[in-house]
Amino acid sequence: MTFQYHESLVTAIRRTDAAPKAHESAAVTRTPGAKPGGTISQQLTTVVTIEAIDPKVPSVTIRSADGRRMSMKVENAKNIAGYKAGDKVEITYTQALAVSVAAAK
């Protein structure tokens, strides 16, 4: 069996003055074919504070409303243009775990 964790990936960032209200969706999908496999993914939208931005990666380090600190890659570097440390933003990010079975070698 093979497990692959796809790290957190920010797909959207936008400015907000709204109070934090988290939105979460999860999905489990089966891989078609004779061998079992599948993907478990979770997409979250929440209000956070930017602590640092690395445009070279591109990545962003954020602090959640409950104090958790996370760093994650940003899907498109254009998404972080114009933002700076200290900005309160709404982000949407995805986490995924893929499981598959490969033939023995």
KAZI-V392874 format. One record per helix or strand. SS is the DSSP state (A for helix, B for strand). FROM is the first residue (numbers start at 1). TO is the last residue. If there is no record, write none. Layout:
# KAZI-V392874
ss | from | to
SS | FROM | TO
SS | FROM | TO
This chain:
# KAZI-V392874
ss | from | to
B | 2 | 15
B | 23 | 30
B | 37 | 54
B | 59 | 64
B | 69 | 74
A | 77 | 80
B | 88 | 100
